[in-house]
Structure formats: structure tokens, C-alpha cells
């Protein structure tokens, strides 16, 4: 009987030893830092069109270039948003949509008669606004990102759809982010012929719009 009792005591002691060894290991596992939380959701900024400006600059190459060397066309109606991941701003995305019909000549030295003629050609011959009512830009990547405090510079690469044709464009951008507001400025260049548009020529060549188009912008966007 004493032998059986001794064996039971030995088994009990062994079990206690195993349990005591397991407790520190369990504590060690519990003390390990938790896996990093999932990536934070991107901040979304909505473009404030009333505070923003998009200007299209056309070059006049015809005889009237002495009177109107350039033409300024304002985009009157547009909307869009910017998504800015807090952990990796190089994954930012931008979407902008403009109403083609809202493009309006804003040359200060142009008469009302000339402006009406300009608008007619712009919307009925060049843009065909009734057939292609929207102009869109959707970014696909951000490159050359440089950041200093609230300031950033980068190249925004994306797809511009104009008159039903989509082409890749790259836009150098300067951006400031402060107090929940984003301000971005930049200038894009492209050729009308890239979008299968024929630069307008009229009045026996006295009016001749250059192929290159410049689009400058100041965008103000607020956190949603």
C-alpha cells in the first residue's frame, strides 16, 4: 500500500511541476505585443468648387494673335475628391469630373460678339459638349513624393478623358495640408490632337488655335 501511495505522490508532484512550468510560458505569450492594428482608413477630402479654380489656356497662332495672343477658358462646374492614406501618402487617389458645357471664355479684352462666336466653336465643333458632356480625370499613381511638414510636392499620374478619348497624363503638383484643409496647385499640358480633336482654324487662317493646351488649377478641398 505504501508503494502505491508513493507512486501516486510521485505522479501528483510531476503534474504540479509541469503546471508550474507552463504558467510562465503562458504569461510570456500573453505579454507579447499584439499584432499591429489594421492600416488606418484614408482621409477623404471633398473639392470646394466655389473656392477652387481651373483655367484652360489656349494659344492663338493666327493673324489676330496681335489682339488676342492667348485665350483663357474657365471651368465653371466641377466636383471631385481626394483620398489620402495617413500611413502612405504615395497611395493617394484623386477623382475630378467637369461639365464640358461649363467651359467659358473669360478673356477680358474680347467683345460679346467675339465671345459668342468663340463659345459656339468651342462647344459645337471642338468639344462637342452635347455628345460628350463630361470631362474626367482619375489618378492611377503618385510618384516623386517629397514631404516637408505640411507641404508636399509630387507627380500625379492618371487618365484624362476628353471628348470620349482617354489618355495618360502626368501633372506636377504642390500641395499644402493644414487644419483639415487641402490646397493643391499645378499645371498640366497636353495636345488636342492626342484626344482626336482638330485645333480650330477659321476666317482664312486669321484665327488659328495652337495644338498645345495648358490647364492650371488651384484646388481647395476640405476633410469630409
N, C-alpha and C positions, 0 to 999 in steps of 0.2 A: 504493500500500500504506500509505503514511504517512497518507493521508486516511482510509482505512478504520480504521486504528488509532486515529486521533484521535476518530473517531465513536464507537468502542467505549468509549474512555476517558470521553467525554462522557456516554454512556448510563450507565456504571457510576457516575460521580460523581453524576448526577441521582438514581439509585436510592438511593445512600448518603444523600443529602440528605433524600429522602422518608422513609427509615427512621429517620433521626435525629430528624425532626420528629414521627414517630408515637410514638416511645418516651415522651417526656414526657406526651403526651396519654393514653397507656395508663396511665402511672403516676398521672396526675391522676384518671382514672376509678377506679383501684384504691384511691386514697386517700379517695374519698368515703365518708362514714359509711354503714354498712349500714342498710337499712330497719329500722324499729323492730320488735322481736320481737312475735309474736302476743300478744294480750291474755292475761294470766295466768289460770289456771283459778281459779274461785271457791273460797273456803274453805267447807267443809261442816261444820256443827255439828249434833250429834245431841242431841235433848232428853233430859235425865236426869229421867225422871218421878219417881223417888224423892226428888229434891231440889227438885222443882217443885210448884206448887200452882195449881189452877184452881177458883175458887169462884163459884157462881151465887147471886145474891141476889134473893130474891122478896119482894114487899111484901104484907103481909096487910091487907086493907081491910074484913074482916068484923068481927063483934062480938068475936071472940076476939083482935083486934089488940091489946087491952089486955094480954093474956097473951103473945102472940107477934106483935109488930109486924113482924118480918121473919123470913124463913126462909133458912137457909144450906144450900146443897147443894154437896157436894164432888164433883168429877170424879175417880173413883178410878183409872181406867185410860185412859191416852192415850199417844200417841207422835207423833214428828214430827221435822222437820229444818229447818235454816235454811241457805241458800246465800248467801254474802256475797262478791261480787266485790271484789277488792282495789283495782282501778282505778276502780270506780264503784259505791259502796255503794247508790246510788239504784236499782240494778237487783237488789237483794236479793230473795230469794223465800223464802216460809215455807209449810210444809205441816204441818197438825196433824190428827190423827184420834183421836176419843174413842169409847169403847164406851158407848152410851146406857145400857145396863143397869148401868154402874158408878156412875151418879149416885146419891148417897146423902145423905139429910138428916143434918146434923151439928149441929142445934140442941141446945145444952146443957140447956135447960130443958124439953125435950119428953120425955114419958113413952114407954116402949117401945110401949105400946098406940097412942098417937098417932103414933109414928114408923112403925109397921107400916101404919097407915091412910094416912099420907102417901105412903109408898113404893108402895102399891098404886095409889093415884090417879095418882101421877107416871108410873109405868111402863105401866100398863094403859089409862089414859084420856087422859093428856096427851101423853106421848112415844110411846106405842105401841112400846115398845122391841123387842118380838119381831118386829114388822113392819119397823121402821126401826132396825136395830142400831147404825148408825154415825152420828156427827156429825162433819162435816169442815169445815175451813177451808183455803182455798188463796188465797194472795195474788196480786194482779194488778199492783200498783204500789206504789211508795213515794213520798210527797210530803212537802214541808216539812222536808226533811232538814237538820238542824243538827248540826255535829260540833265537839267541843272535846276534844282529847287522846283519852282512851279512852271518852269519853261521847258518846252520840248521842240526839237526840230526832227523831221523825218521825211521820207518819201512815201507817199500814199499811192499804191498801185491798184488799179481797178478797171472795171468795164464801164465804158460810157456808151449809152445807146441813144443815138440821134437819128431821127428820120428813118427809124426802123433798122438801122445798121449798128452793130456793136463792135467796138474796137477797144484794145488795151490802151490805157493812158497812165502816165506816171506824173505825180504832182508834188513838187516840193512844198512842204507845209511848215509854218511856225505856229506853235500852239502855247497858250498860257492857261493854266488851270488854277483857279483861286476862288475860295469861298463858294464852292458849289457851282461856279460858272466857268464855262469853257469859251475861249476866244481863239479862233483859228484864222490865219491869213495865208494866202498863197496865190500862185498864178499857173495856169495850165495853158499849153499850146498844142494845137493840132491843125491839120489841113482839112478844108471842106471836102476835097476830093477823096480823102480817106473814108469818108462816110457817103460816098457816091453822090455828093452834091456838086453841082456846077456853079462856080463863083459867078455872080451876076455881072453881065455886061450889057449896056444899053446906050441908046442915043448915039449911035455910030461910034461907040467906044469912048465917048466923053465920060461915061460912068463905067467904072471897072473896079469891082471889089477884088482885093487880093485873096489868094487861096488860104493864107495862114490866118488863124483865128486865135486870139488871146482871151482867156477867161480869168479875170481876177476876182477874188472874193474875200469878204470879211464875214465870218460866221460866228454868231453868238449862240450858245446853247446852254440850257440850264438843266441841272440834275432833276430827273423825274422822281 
